[in-house]
Every structure is written in structure tokens, then in C-alpha cells.
């Protein structure tokens, strides 16, 4: 069961790092996405954007090192419920339930309610598993492995965009 807990931590860390990188790479788009919810005044949009980025990176670090506390799971669940509530408000006001949480990864952006429900379910499942206490070396390997995979994904997305730009220039 410890192995399952560790793999779920790696999965959660990967999802939040990917979300963090997608938002950092397009911070202006992320701020406009927050503004489109029409819940916050304009002067709080930047603060909200940077707060979300800090939280997502903290969740990545805590999950990567398998921080042995349920606090990180409660923060993840609260954050996902918060996002889902904002999505629901946006859908009621504008009729659109799409989000740009994962940048150009359209598969993850198409159905955010289902995605958030699945992520909440994974985190709740992890709450019932025994803690996995990773050593420092395991934590370093995990962080480096996830970072390398995300770097490769970003490079492939970049070259995919570059091919698309070249196609449109012709």
C-alpha cells in the first residue's frame, strides 16, 4: 500500500506541476481567465493569480517529497473544490464551462468538472492509504524525474506550436 501512496503522490505532483507550468508560461492568459469568472474585482486578479501559482508549486513540492501529513491533501481538495465552484459560477453566468487551467492541453481543459471530480477522488483515496515516508534521495529523484518529464512535455508543446506557426505563415 505504501507504493500506491507514493505513486498517487507522484501523480498529484505531476498534475500540479503541469498546471503550474501551463499558467506560468501564459500568465496574462491566466489572469484574463480569472477575470472572466467575474467574481473578483480587477485589482485582486493579479494577487489571486500569483496565490494560485504559489499554492500549486507548494503542492508539487509537498507531494514530490511525500510530505507525511494530511494537510496537503486537505489543501488540494479545498483548492479543487474552490476551482470547481468558480467554474460553476462561470457556467451559470456565461454558459461556458471551459477553462485554460492546463494551457494547450485541450484534453484536460475540455471537461473541467469531470477532471476535478477525478482528482478529488484520487486525493480522497490517498487520504485512506498509509503514509509513505520517502528518503531524501528518493525525494530528489522524484522531483528531478517529474521536472524532466514536464520539461520534455513543454518542449514537445513548443515544437508543436512552432510547426503550427510555420503552417499559418505559408
N, C-alpha and C positions, 0 to 999 in steps of 0.2 A: 504494500500500500504506500510505502514511502516513495517508491519510484513513480507511482501515479501522481502523488502530490507534487513531486519535483517536476514532472512533465507538464502538469497543469500550471505550475508557476512559470515555466519556460513559455508556455502558450500565452498566458496572460501578459508576461513581459514583452513578448514579441508583438502582440496586438497593440499594446500601448506605445511601444517604441515606434511602430509603423504609423500609428495615428499621430504621434508627436512629430515625427519627421515630415509627414504629409502636411501638417499645419505649419511647421516652421518654414518649409520650402515655399509656402504660399501664404504668408502671414496676412497680407492685405485681403486675400480672398476669404481667409478665416474670419477676419474682423467683419467683413461685409456679411458673411454668413450669420454671425452672431447678431449683427444689426437687423438682419432680415426677420429674425424672430419677433421683433418689435416688443420686446419685454423689458429691455434695458434702455436707459437714456444714452445718447451719443457719447457723453463724457465718461461713461463707465465701460464702454465696449472694449477699449484697449486694455483696461485693468482686468476685465473678465477673460480676454484672450490670453494674456500672459499668465493669469492664475491657472487657467486650464492647462496651459503648456507646462507650467511648473508641477502641477499635480500629476500629469501624465508621465513626466520624466521621473518623478519620485516613485510612482507606481512601478515603472520599468525597473528602477534600481532595487526597490524593495522586493519585487518578485524575482529578479535575477539572482539576488543573493539568498533567496528563500528566507526572508526575514521571518522568524518564528513568532508571529503574532497575528491574531485575527483582526487587528486594527486595519491592516492593509486591505483585507477582504471587505470590511465594512466601508472603507473609503471607496473602493472600486464599485461596490453595489450602490452606494449613495450617489456617486458620480454618474453611473449609468442610469439610475432612476431619474436623476436631475436632467440629464440629456433627453431621456425619453419623454419626460414631462414637457420640456421645451419643444420637442418635436411635435407632440400632441397639440400644444398651443399654436404652433406654427401651422399645423394642418387645419385646425379649426378656423384660423384667421385667413389663411391664403389658399387653402385647398391642396397645398403641396407638402408631401412628407419626405421629400428627398433631402439629403444633407451632403455636405462636402467634407465629412469628417476624415475620410481616407484619401483625399486628393483625387488622383486619376484612377484609383482602383474602383471602377464602376460597380463591380460585383458586390463590394462591401457597402457602397453608398445607395444602392437601389432600394433595399428594404431595411431601413434602419430599425424599425420596431422589432422585426424578427431577429436581426443581428444582436440588438441589445438584450432581447429576451434570452437568446442562446448564451451570450456572455454572462449574464446574471446567473443563469442556470449552472454554468461551469464554475463560477465563483462560489455559489451556494454549495455545490457538490464538494468543492475543495475545502469548505469550512468543516465538513464532516470527516475529512481524512486526517490521519495523524501528521503532526509537523515533521517536515524534512529538514534536518539541520545540516546544511551544506558547509563544507570546509572552505577556508579562504581560497584555496587553489581551485576547487570546484566552482566557486562563485566567479572567480576571474575568468575561467574557461567559459562559463555560461554567458557572462556579459560579452566577452570577446566573440563568441560564436554567434550570438544574436546580432551583435553590431555588424559583423562581417556579412551575415545573410541580408540584413537590411541595406547595407551598402550595395551589395550586388543587385538587390531589387531596385534600388534607386537608380543605379547605373543603367539597368535594363529599361526602366521607365524613361530615363533621359534619352537614351538612344532611340527608343520608340517614338518619342516626341520629335527628335531630330529628323527621323525618317518622314514623319508626318509633315513637318515644316517644309522639308525638301519637296515633298509631293505637291504641296499647295503653292510653292514658288513657281512651279513649272506651268 
